Amino acid sequence: MPRSTRSQGNASVLILLGDGRAYSIGIMLAELSEMLVIRNRDVSAWYPVLLFMYPIFEPCFSIYRKKFIRGMSPGIPDGVHLHMLVYKRLMRWAVGARTARELTRRNSLTSPYLWLLCLIAVVPATLFWRHTLHLFCFVVVFAATYVWLYMNIVRFKSPRWMVVRKGKR
């Protein structure tokens, strides 16, 4: 249930899904994807895979990273998911103060990076929804881009154009 808050005269709504609701939405989207492919023979089975590539690939990559690279249980939480790295490392200079307002701003500046990453999958999925080979190739492109981006951020080798710096006021 949404919770309303007031901060400095601006009304905002916080939507907290929690794991149960998020998993329910995921199951519902998976079922709708399955129904779409079964009922419409022109739609490639790779269409929903590419359309939802980020939420499919991110946990799979995290499981691989934890189990095979770090040698730990995949069920143990850690703070090195891509969205957390973007927040911690690419936005580190964008917001100087550690007030709640500035940290919220820093969090919202993280979203466009993930939107752009998702567009690498969503746009081709939308354009090539019936072309299996094209869709598969873009799955590979997305995975390569994700791993490249992740490795560069982890190694503190992010391209300068990606790091947001605090503007002069």
N, C-alpha and C positions, 0 to 999 in steps of 0.2 A: 504494500500500500504506500503511495507517495506521501512524503512528509514535507510540509512546507516550512520554510525558515525565513526569517527576516534578518538581513545584514546591511547595515548602513543605508537603510531606506529602500533597498532594492529587494523585491520579492523574488524568490527562486524556488524551484521544486527539485527535490532530490529523489531519484528513483533508485531504490535499492532492490535488486532482484534476488540476490542470494543464490546459492548453488542450486537449490531445488527448482526455482523458477527458470534459471538459466538453462539447466539441463532439460526442463520441459520444453522450452522454446527450441532448443537444439533437436530434440526428438521430433517435435512437430515439423521443423524445417526438413529434417531427413525424410520423414514420411511424405511430405508434400513433394520433395524432389523425386522420390521413388515413384509416386503416383504420376508425376509429370512425364517421366521417361517411359513408364509402362503404357500410359494412355496415349502418348503422342510418339509414334514410331520415328518421326523425323528428328526428334530431339536426341542428341547424342548423350550417352550415359556419362560422358566426361563433362558435360555442361554443368550439372550441379557440383561436381567435384571442383572444377575451376571456380565456379561462382562462390563457393564457400572454402576456398583454398586456405585463407589465413586461419580461420578457426579449426581447420583440419590439420594443417601443417604445424602450427605453433605447438600444440601439445605433443604431437609425434616427435618433433625436433627436441623438445624439452625432455621427453622420456629417453630418447637416444643419448642426449647430452649427459643426463644424470647417470644413466645406467652404464654406458660404455665409455664415456670420456672421463667422468668424475668418479665412477665406481661406487655410486651411492644408490639408495633406493629411489625409484622414480616417484614414490609417494611422499617423499620429504619435500616440504616447500623450500624454495630458495628465491633470492631476489635478483636473479640474472635472466629473467625473461626479456625478450626484445623490447616490449613496451616499457619495462622498468629501466633498461639500459638507456633508451631514448630519454626518458624522464631524468635519470641521474646524470648522464654524461653529455647529451647534446643540449639539454636545457640548463646546464649548470651555470652558465653565465647570463642567461636571459633574465633571471630574477635574483636579485641580490639578497633581499630581506627574507627571513624565515617566518614571516607572519602567515597566518592562515590564508589571508587574502592573496598574498604573493605566491604561496605554494599552490593554491587553487589555480592561479593564473599559469604557473609553470606546468601544472597538470593539463590544462586546456591547450597549451602550446604543443604538447606531445601528440595530440590527436591528429593534426594535419599530416604528420609523418606516416602514421599508420594508415590514414586514408589514402595517401599516395601509394603506399605499398599495396593496399587492397585493390586499388585501381589497376595495378599490373595484372590482376586476375579478373576483376569484374568487367572491365571494358572488353577484353578479348572474348570472354564468355558470352557477353551480350551480342557481340558482332558475329561470332562464329559458332553459334549454338548448335548447329547441325553438322559441323565438320570435325569429326573425331580426331584426325591427325593434328589439325591446328590447335585444338583444345589441349591435347596431350603435350604438344610442344610448349604451349604457354604454361602448363603445369610445371614443366622442367625449368622454364625461364623464371617462374615465380620462386621455385625452390632454390635455384642458384642465386637469385637476387637476395632472398631472405638470408641464406647462409653467408653470402659475401658481406651484406650489411651487418649481420650479427658479428662476424669475425672481426671486421674493422672496428666496430664500436667496442667490443671486448678488449681489443689490443690497443685502445686509445689512438687508433689511426683513422678516425672519422675524417672524411673530406671537410675542409674548412667551410665550404658553403652550407654544410648541414648543421654546423654548430651555431645556435642562436645566441647572440651577445646582447647584453643590455644596452638599449639605445640611450643616448644622451637626452636629458630633459631640460 
